[in-house]
Amino acid sequence: MEQVLWFGWFRADIIAEYAVLFWRGLQMTMLVTLICIVQGTALGLAIGMARLAEARHAPARQLCKFALRWPATVYVSFFRGTPLFVQILLIHFAVLPLFINPADGLLISGETARNLKQNYGAFLSGVIALTLNAGAYISEIFRAGIQSIDRGQVEASRSLGLSFPRTMFHVVLPQAFRRMLPPLGNNAISLLKDSSLISAIGLAELAYAARTVAGAYSRYWEPYLTISLMYWVLTLGLAYVVKNLEARYGRGDTR
């Protein structure tokens, strides 16, 4: 392909030649981010509720402490206290082969495990690692949001006959969600950028595409500037969505 120079130094022909690779990388980045945001939010809610679990009387009080609060605290501490890159490598090279292995997988073995690992191994590992990491951070957002609601509202709802789950989902969470939106938005943007780490285990997302192009031409400005622009546009889009959600759920809030 004939060289096409922009501004006298930027080789646009390289980007055009690998446009399909960048496009597929963009689709994969968006897919992984979307899945991890949804799963991480659901997991974060469950872990956040577990960290707040309490009961007035034994043995339910001991059950809440040892079966819910302690395991949830250890989980959050581990995933917040270790690098995401290490978690991705640990899950891809150690945890996943333990459960999905052609020879002796604890969950799936045989030909199905071989096909799954070859075709979707990096995708599964990346999604699991990012979801678990996001769940730990989001659980703290949920915990802080729920604790920010006046306890009197919970007691008033219970005195009116609402069960604890109905109190949480009809009274507490709708109010807490509005306060949690900004940190949840920041977490979603961080998740989008952190998805680039999955390229280390071979998933063909944006960073992987840039690395492939850089290796083929030994030029780094063009591919990495291109994906930087793509990430920037994606983060601006996410920030716009969060801003609109804040405006929508902030109606009627006079504070």
N, C-alpha and C positions, 0 to 999 in steps of 0.2 A: 504493500500500500504506500502511495506517495506521501512523503512527509508534509504535514500541515502544521505550520507554526503560528501560535497565537502570541502576541506581544513579543515576538522574536525569540521565545525560549520554550513556551509550553507546547508540547507535541500533542495536538488534539487527535491526530490519527491513531495514536495508541489507545486512547479512550474509546474512539469509535470502533476500533478493531475488537476490543473486549467489552463492548456495550452489553452484549447478552450476559456475559459473566457478572458484570456489575448489577444488571437488572435482577438476575436470579439471586445474587447476594442480598440485594435490597429486599426482595420478597421473603427470603429466609430470615433476615434480621427482624422484619416486621412480624412474621409468624411466630418466631420464638419469643419476642417481646410480648406480644398479645397473650399467648398461652401462659407465660410466666406471670404476667400481671394478674390475670384472672385466677390462676391456681394459687399464686402467692397471697392474694387478698383473702381467698377462702381459708387457706392455711393460717394466715396471720390472725384472722378473726377467731379461729378455733384455738390457737395457741394463746392469744390474748385473753380469751374467756377462761382458759385453763389456768392461767396465771392469777386470775382474780377469783377462782373458785373458793368458796368457803361454806362452812355449815356450822350451825350452832351447837349441835349435839354429837357425841360419839355414838357409833363408830364412823359416821359420815364425815366428821371433822378430820379424823386421821386419814380417811380415804382421799379426801380432797388434797390434803397436804402431801401424802406420799405417792399417790397415783396420778395426780394432776399437776399441782404447783411445782413440785421438785423436778419431775421429768421435763416440764415445759421450761423451767429456769435453766436447766442444764443444756437443753436444745438451743435456746436463745444465746446463752453464753458461748457455746461452741461456734455457732455460725456467725456470730458477731465478732468473735475473738480470733478467728483464723482467716487468712487471706482467701478471697474468692477463687483466685487462680489455683491455689492448693486444693480447695474443695472440688473444683472441676476435675483436676487430675486424679484425686482420690476416688471420686465416684466413677470416672471413666475406666481407670486401670485396676481398681481394686473392688469397689462395691458392685458395679454392674456385672463383671465376670463371675462374681460369687452367685448371683441370682440367675443370670442368663449365660449359660455355658454349654457348648455342644456336648461336653463330656459328662459333667456332673453338676449342672446348674440347680440351685435350690428351688428355683421357680419354673424355669423353662430349660429344657435340654434337647439334644438331638438336632435334626435338620432345621427345625423351626428356630432354634436358638442361633444356629450358624447364619441363617438368612437374616434374622433380626439384627445380629451384631454387624454383619457386613453392610447392610443397607441402611440401618437406622441407629447404629450404635452411638455415633457422635451426637446425633440429634437427641436421642433419649438421655444420654449423659448430660448434655448441655441444659436441656429443659429441667431435668431433675435437680441439678446443682443450682441453677438460677432460681428455681421455685423455692427450694429449701432455704437458700440465702435470703431471698426476698421475704419469705414467710417470717423469718426471725426478726427482720427490721420492721415489717408491717405490724407484727404482733405488739411491738412496743408502741406503735402509733395508736393502735386500737386500745391498748391498756390505758395510755395517757388520756385518750379521748373519752373513754368511759368514766374514768376517775374524775374527769373535769366536770361531770354532771352532778349537780347537787344531790346528795344521798337522800334528802327529804322527798325528792320526786319518786324515788324507788319505793320508799316506805309508804308514800301516799297511794301509789299504784297498787301495792300489795294489800293495803288496807281496803281498797275498793274491790278486792277479790281477783285481781289479775294474777296469773301464775308468774313465776320468775321468767320463763322464756318469753311470754307475751309482754311482760314489763320491759325486757331488754329490747325486743324487736319493734314494739309500738311506741315506747316512751324514750328510752335511753339512746339507742343507736341512731334514730333519725336526728336527734339534736347533736350527738357526738360526731356524726358523719360530716356535718357542716364544718366543724372545727378541724376535722381530720383531713379535709380535702387538700389544703396546701402541702402538708408533709407527704400525703399519698401521691400527689403530683410530682414532688421532688423525687420520691422513691421510684416512680415509673420512669422518669427521665434518667435516673442513675442506672436503672435496669436496662434501658435501651443502650446506653453507652457500654455497660459491662458485658453486654452480649458479644462484644468484639473479642472477649477473652476465649470464647469457645473455638475460635479459629485455631487455637493451639492443639486441639484434638482432632482437627481435620474437617470441621463442619464448614461447608461452603457458604459463609455469610459475607458481609461486606469487607471485613478485614482480611479474610482469606482471599477474596478476589483481588484486593490491592496487593497483597503479598505475591500472588501468582504473577500479576502483571509486572511488578517490580523485579521479580526474578527473571522473567523472560527478556526484559529490555535493559536491566540494570539502571533503570531510571526510577526515582522515588518521588519527585515533586508531583508528577501527573497523577499517579494512582492514589497517593495519600491525600493530596489536595481534593481530589474528586470525592473520595469517601468522607472526608471531613465536611465537605459541603452537604453531602447527603445526610450525615448525622445531624448537622446543624438544622437543616430543613425539618427533619423528623422531630427534633427536640422543640423547635418553634411550634410545630403542629400540636404536639402534646401539651405544651404550655398554653396554647390557645384554647384547647379543649378544657383544660383544668380551669382556666380563667372564666370560661362560659359557665361551667358547672358551679363555680363559686358564686357567680352573679345570680344564677338561677336559684340555688339553694339559700342564698343570702337575702332574698327578698323577705321583707317583713322584720329583718333583724335590725333593730334601731340602735344597737350598741356600736 
